[in-house]
């Protein structure tokens, strides 16, 4: 009976360790994805700013854009 409990505890401990490792790996994966999205958003914002700046330089659109752009 002692051997059964030892094996059961060992199995449960191993499964819990695997579950904890999987959760940690998924958390790292999500952090990486969030960093990728942040970088993409920053690039898109810079591209939009450049496009708005180019539009402001043209005399036809200059009066239609608010000054905060």
C-alpha positions, 0 to 999 in steps of 0.5 A: 500500500505504501508503494501505491501512495508513493507512486500516486504522489509522484505521478500527481507531482509530475502532472502538476509540474508539467501543468505549471510549466505549460502555464509559464510557457503560455505566459511567455508566449503571450508576452511575446505576442503583446510586444509584437503588437506594441511594435506594430502599433508604434510603426502604424502610428508613425506611418499615420503621422507621416501621412498626416504631415504630408497632407498638412503640407499641401495647401488644399487640405491644410485648412481641413485638418485640426491643429492637434494633428 
